[in-house]
Amino acid sequence: MAQRMVLFVCWGNICRSPMAERMAESAAAEAGLDTVRFSSAGVSSEEEGSPIDPRAVAVLSRLGCRTDGHRAHRITLDEARDADMIICAEQLHADMIMRLDPALADKLSLVTDHVPGAEPGSPLPDPWYGAETGFDDTAETIDAALPAVLAQLRR
């Protein structure tokens, strides 16, 4: 089976999208799903070159996820076209990707689209502006989405 690529996208690529990337890597490994590669990007270049936010690193470490080797970057058209799935933190991010190429529409979804019972169109909580506990809330939402994401990848 050919390797597939899932790209998680948020604003700056320092909190939500790298958390989703690293949590998805761990969940896929635990499930024996070795034909998928996960990556992340932002729609903004304002955090270009930055590592994962230390508060996100703390949560990822507690969860046993990889935290090294990340440098924030802005999504490129080639990166988006190479992805099999593009999972965004918010509708704004999906809209910005659509401006790169409307043909990407079939690859786009929101993290919360994969969360059972989530309100349609709801954003993945952005922890950057709030207390450290917000990073736990974000991780819980990502964790709730991953079973459906992995099930879709198995098809």
Summary of the structure (lengths in Angstrom):
residues: 155
radius of gyration: 14.1
end to end distance: 11.5
largest distance: 42.7
contacts: 511
relative contact order: 0.21
helix: 46%
strand: 14%
